[in-house]
Amino acid sequence: MPLISYNATDAHAFAETRHLTGDALAAWRTAISHHVHPQTRLLDLGAGTGSWTQAFQTWWPQAQITAVEPSPAMRDHALVPTLAGHAADIPLPADSVDAVWLSTVIHHIPDLPAAAREIHRVLTPGGVVLIRTVFPGRHHDITLFRYFPEAAAALERYPSVTDVQDAFADFTTIALQPVPQKTADSLTDIAQTLRREAHTPLQLITDQAYADGLARLHKAARDSTTPVIDSLDLLVLRR
């Protein structure tokens, strides 16, 4: 089972608050471009509401981008045409894509080895898997966890770097790097727009822990005017 099953409320919250813009997207474009060429055939796997697919289509007009998402609620809120499917059952033929992108989705995959086999099937030889995520123990540069420590503890339910590498044993790790992104102009912006439903770790903690963390966040936001910079990992594997 995935950690959560997205319903319409979750999907709406995600669409309203989790789409990156501006400098944050630029940072990821730079990181991804080291591994993906502009004419690539790229699969956005677990595409959610399609914001990454939309970004890829803007960056690389000559690329062929396919979005696949298991949640009907997410597909209902998608910005782009999106196929139904999941990591262990991808609705594409063998050797049909050059790259697979998984953004904040690896922890929702219940059977990583099965997903690795299916991703191996659809990737061309030499193709890459790009995993954007928060790994357990590598969360210290993410702002929310400073105010919601119980959410950091919930990350222990996420797969580790080693877990992913073991599942993708037929792949070679070619990069593991933190990518700093500008998440918001200030902590005040985060406090005013935060939606619990849009963040899996916040859904995994108790109501009291969430209320306490929200109070800490709002208190800190009163004295903060600097941009919020967070770092998520980019793990790149080659078939």
Summary of the structure (lengths in Angstrom):
residues: 239
radius of gyration: 17.4
end to end distance: 26.3
largest distance: 53.7
contacts: 768
relative contact order: 0.17
helix: 41%
strand: 24%
